[in-house]
Amino acid sequence: MVLAVALSLVVAFVPMPYLELSPGPTYNTIGEVDGTPLIEISGTRTYPTSGHLDLTTVSERGGPESGVLTMRLLTGWADPDTKVLPREVFYPDDLGDIDVGAENERAFSDSTALAIAAALNHLDLPVREVTIVASVITGSPSDGKLEPGDEIVSVDGARVSEPVDVTAAMTGVTPGDTVTVIVRRGADEKTEDVDVVTGTNPQDSSRAFLGISIGITYQATFDIDITLDSVGGPSAGLMLSLGIVDLLTPGSLVDGRFVAGTGTIEPDGTVGPIGGIAQKLAGARDSGATFFLVPADNCAEALAAGVPSGLTIARVATLDEAVAQVDAYREGTPLTPCTP
């Protein structure tokens, strides 16, 4: 009996290759986080608002390296708001916790830029497309010189306005040549000249290699700062866009009500599907939400999981539809329901 008890205790604390997904915290995009506005806009007129437009999250226990303790698996399987899945469903074997954290951070940063573009396009306001350094390969010629997020102004004297301009500028460069990359970086957007001694392209030895990937971000003609350090991934896009729209338009979009939602966003306002819809619905209701915006492609899953008591949901496929659904909820007019 003593041996059986001892073995049971050992097994209870053995990490297993599973992930536990449970309802995470929610954040009001028109409110504050630790005393700082989640969305802060300056340089243009904004309007007072009230209520909640909450983005929702999923708490994950057991990353690609750590796993979940056996005793946690038992409680997770017993909790209807928790989902337990094999680790390999989410992560390949060669992916580590640091890699996942960096990817989630990058995805959230991308989603903030996309949210800004979608909101401004919805409001028919100008959007600036900016070519940036998306990533820097460790050990490459640019490592320690260029940084992710740097706006690329020019390469080797050639002005850059879109990603293909970088490729064009590098066409005449041979391995070993020094290339001057002018970038704009930092909160003050200070311009810096960065000299990079090029290497040899791994795919083509005749071509020079900077060791960076190029991306696009979006900016307004005024300042929009989004501060939320504890969230990763792309699924906050829709609710960030709604927060920006609310702050830039007269009147209050929710007028004191408690609305939550989720969904990725594209510059044209297309709302995309996300993971963990059941956990996000539960987390929203636990936080006090009474209305939830569900991406169209997640509707069947949301209905199958069961909508928490006291929470009304509506189907949205675009930012325009999301605004219309919030308007309808505020005014008490018919909503677009989710269908299987």
C-alpha positions in Angstrom: 0.0 0.0 0.0 2.8 2.4 0.9 4.5 1.6 -2.4 1.3 2.2 -4.3 0.8 5.5 -2.7 4.4 6.5 -3.4 4.1 5.6 -7.0 0.8 7.5 -7.3 2.4 10.6 -5.9 5.4 10.3 -8.3 3.1 9.8 -11.3 0.9 12.8 -10.3 4.0 15.1 -10.7 5.3 13.6 -14.0 4.9 16.1 -16.9 2.9 14.6 -19.8 3.1 15.7 -23.4 -0.3 17.5 -23.4 -1.5 21.1 -23.4 -4.3 22.4 -21.2 -6.3 25.3 -22.6 -8.5 27.2 -20.2 -10.4 30.6 -20.2 -7.9 33.4 -20.0 -8.2 37.1 -18.8 -10.1 39.6 -20.9 -8.9 43.2 -21.7 -11.1 46.2 -22.4 -9.8 47.8 -25.6 -11.5 51.1 -24.7 -10.2 50.9 -21.1 -7.0 50.8 -19.2 -4.4 48.1 -18.3 -2.5 48.9 -15.1 -3.5 52.5 -15.3 -2.4 52.9 -19.0 -5.0 53.2 -21.8 -4.8 50.0 -23.8 -5.3 52.1 -27.0 -3.9 55.6 -26.8 -4.5 58.0 -29.7 -2.9 61.4 -30.1 -2.5 63.9 -32.9 -6.1 63.8 -33.9 -9.5 64.3 -32.3 -10.9 61.4 -30.1 -14.2 61.0 -28.4 -15.2 59.8 -24.9 -16.7 56.3 -24.7 -18.0 54.0 -22.0 -18.5 50.3 -21.4 -16.5 47.3 -22.6 -15.1 46.1 -25.9 -13.1 43.2 -24.5 -10.6 41.1 -26.3 -10.5 37.5 -25.0 -7.6 35.2 -24.4 -6.9 31.5 -23.7 -4.5 30.5 -20.9 -2.2 27.7 -22.0 -0.5 25.4 -19.5 2.3 23.1 -20.8 4.3 24.5 -23.7 6.3 22.6 -26.2 9.0 21.7 -23.6 7.2 21.5 -20.2 4.1 19.5 -20.7 1.3 19.2 -18.1 1.5 17.4 -14.7 -0.6 14.2 -14.6 -2.8 15.5 -11.7 -3.5 18.7 -13.8 -4.6 16.5 -16.7 -7.2 14.8 -14.5 -8.7 18.1 -13.3 -8.5 19.5 -16.9 -10.4 16.6 -18.4 -13.1 17.0 -15.7 -13.6 20.7 -16.3 -16.0 21.5 -19.2 -14.4 24.9 -19.8 -10.9 23.3 -20.2 -9.6 21.5 -23.3 -6.7 19.0 -23.1 -4.9 18.1 -26.3 -1.8 16.2 -27.3 1.1 18.6 -27.5 2.0 17.6 -31.1 -1.3 19.0 -32.3 0.1 22.5 -31.7 3.9 22.2 -31.7 6.5 20.2 -33.7 9.1 18.4 -31.7 11.9 20.9 -32.7 10.0 24.0 -31.4 10.9 25.3 -27.9 9.2 27.6 -25.4 11.4 30.6 -26.5 10.5 30.1 -30.1 6.8 29.9 -29.3 7.0 33.1 -27.2 8.8 35.0 -29.9 6.3 33.8 -32.6 3.3 34.8 -30.4 4.8 38.2 -29.7 5.4 38.7 -33.4 1.8 37.6 -34.3 0.4 40.1 -31.8 2.5 42.9 -33.1 1.3 42.1 -36.6 -2.3 42.0 -35.5 -2.0 45.5 -34.0 -0.8 46.9 -37.3 -3.6 45.0 -39.2 -6.1 46.3 -36.7 -5.0 49.9 -37.3 -5.3 49.4 -41.1 -8.7 47.8 -40.8 -10.1 50.5 -38.5 -8.8 53.4 -40.7 -10.1 51.8 -43.9 -13.5 51.4 -42.2 -13.4 55.1 -41.4 -12.1 56.1 -44.8 -9.0 57.6 -43.2 -5.5 57.4 -44.9 -3.3 54.4 -44.1 0.5 54.4 -44.6 2.1 51.1 -45.7 5.6 50.8 -44.3 8.3 48.3 -45.3 10.1 46.9 -42.2 12.6 44.3 -41.1 10.3 41.5 -40.1 13.1 39.3 -38.6 16.8 38.9 -38.4 18.5 35.5 -38.7 20.8 34.8 -35.8 24.4 34.8 -36.8 23.7 36.5 -40.1 25.5 39.7 -41.4 22.6 41.8 -40.0 22.5 40.2 -36.6 23.2 42.9 -34.0 22.9 45.7 -36.6 19.4 45.6 -37.9 16.4 45.0 -35.6 12.9 43.6 -36.2 10.5 46.5 -36.6 13.1 48.8 -38.3 11.5 50.8 -41.0 13.6 50.4 -44.2 14.1 53.8 -45.8 16.7 52.9 -48.4 19.1 50.1 -49.3 22.5 50.9 -51.0 21.2 54.4 -51.9 17.9 53.1 -53.5 14.7 54.4 -51.9 12.4 51.7 -50.5 8.6 52.0 -50.6 7.6 48.4 -50.8 9.3 45.0 -50.2 10.3 44.4 -53.8 12.5 47.5 -53.7 14.8 45.8 -51.2 15.2 42.8 -53.6 15.8 45.2 -56.5 18.4 47.1 -54.5 20.4 44.0 -53.7 20.5 42.7 -57.3 23.8 44.3 -58.1 25.5 43.6 -54.8 28.0 40.7 -54.5 28.9 38.8 -51.4 31.4 40.7 -49.2 30.2 44.1 -50.4 29.2 46.6 -47.7 25.6 47.9 -48.0 24.3 50.9 -46.2 20.8 50.4 -45.0 19.0 53.5 -43.8 16.4 52.7 -41.2 13.9 54.6 -39.0 13.6 53.1 -35.5 12.5 53.8 -32.0 9.6 55.8 -30.5 11.2 59.0 -31.9 11.6 57.4 -35.3 15.2 58.5 -35.5 16.9 57.8 -38.8 20.1 55.7 -38.7 22.7 54.6 -41.3 23.6 51.0 -40.7 26.5 49.4 -42.6 26.3 45.7 -43.2 29.0 43.5 -44.8 27.0 41.1 -46.8 27.4 37.3 -46.8 26.7 34.6 -49.3 23.2 33.7 -50.0 22.6 30.0 -48.8 20.4 29.3 -51.8 22.6 31.0 -54.4 26.3 31.6 -53.9 26.4 34.3 -56.5 24.0 36.5 -54.6 24.7 38.7 -51.5 22.9 38.0 -48.3 21.7 40.4 -45.5 20.1 37.8 -43.4 16.7 39.5 -42.9 13.1 38.9 -43.8 11.0 41.8 -45.1 7.5 42.6 -44.1 4.9 45.3 -44.2 3.2 47.2 -41.3 0.6 49.9 -41.3 0.5 53.3 -39.7 -1.9 56.2 -39.3 -1.0 59.8 -40.1 -1.3 60.3 -36.3 -0.1 58.3 -33.3 -1.9 55.1 -32.2 -0.2 53.3 -29.4 -1.4 49.8 -28.3 0.0 48.6 -25.0 -0.6 45.1 -23.9 2.5 43.1 -23.0 0.9 39.9 -21.6 -1.0 38.7 -24.8 0.3 36.9 -27.8 -1.1 35.7 -31.1 -3.2 37.3 -33.8 -6.8 36.8 -32.4 -7.1 40.3 -30.8 -7.3 42.0 -34.2 -11.1 42.4 -34.4 -11.6 43.9 -30.9 -8.6 46.2 -31.3 -10.1 47.5 -34.5 -13.4 48.1 -32.8 -11.7 49.9 -30.0 -10.0 52.3 -32.4 -13.2 52.9 -34.3 -15.0 53.7 -31.1 -12.4 56.2 -30.0 -12.3 58.0 -33.3 -16.1 58.4 -33.8 -18.6 60.5 -31.9 -20.8 58.8 -29.4 -20.2 55.5 -27.6 -20.3 52.3 -29.7 -21.5 50.2 -26.7 -22.9 52.9 -24.6 -22.0 51.3 -21.2 -22.7 47.8 -22.2 -20.3 44.8 -21.9 -19.3 43.4 -25.3 -16.5 40.9 -25.9 -15.3 39.1 -28.9 -12.4 37.6 -30.9 -11.1 37.2 -34.4 -8.2 37.9 -36.6 -8.4 41.0 -38.9 -7.1 41.9 -42.3 -6.6 45.5 -43.7 -9.8 45.1 -45.8 -11.8 44.3 -42.6 -12.1 40.5 -43.2 -12.5 38.7 -39.9 -10.7 35.3 -39.6 -11.1 32.3 -37.4 -9.3 31.7 -34.1 -8.5 28.8 -31.7 -10.1 28.2 -28.3 -13.5 29.7 -29.0 -15.1 27.7 -26.2 -12.6 28.9 -23.7 -13.0 32.5 -24.9 -16.8 32.4 -24.6 -16.5 31.1 -21.0 -13.8 33.7 -20.1 -16.0 36.5 -21.5 -19.0 35.4 -19.5 -17.0 35.0 -16.3 -15.7 38.6 -16.8 -19.3 39.9 -17.1 -19.8 40.1 -20.9 -23.4 39.8 -22.1 -22.7 39.9 -25.9 -20.0 38.2 -27.9 -18.9 38.6 -31.5 -18.0 35.2 -33.0 -16.0 34.9 -36.3 -18.2 33.3 -38.9 -15.9 30.3 -39.3 -16.0 29.6 -35.6 -19.8 29.6 -35.3 -20.3 25.9 -35.7 -17.7 25.2 -33.1 -19.1 27.7 -30.7 -22.6 26.2 -30.9 -21.2 22.7 -30.5 -19.3 23.7 -27.4 -22.4 25.4 -25.9 -22.9 29.1 -25.3 -22.7 30.0 -21.6 -25.9 31.1 -19.9 -26.5 34.8 -20.1 -24.3 35.4 -23.1 -25.7 36.3 -26.5 -23.6 35.7 -29.6 -23.6 37.0 -33.1 -21.9 36.0 -36.3 -19.4 38.4 -38.0 -17.3 38.0 -41.1 -16.1 41.6 -41.5 -15.4 44.7 -39.4 -18.3 46.4 -41.0 -20.6 43.6 -39.8 -19.1 43.7 -36.3 -19.8 47.4 -36.0 -23.4 46.8 -37.3 -23.9 43.9 -34.8 -22.8 46.1 -31.9 -25.1 48.8 -33.1 -28.0 46.3 -33.3 -27.2 45.0 -29.8 -27.1 48.5 -28.4 -30.4 49.5 -30.1 -32.1 46.2 -29.3 -32.7 45.3 -33.0 -32.3 41.8 -34.6 -28.9 40.3 -34.6 -27.2 37.9 -37.1 -27.2 34.5 -35.3 -24.6 31.8 -35.5 -25.7 28.8 -37.5 -24.2 25.3 -37.5 
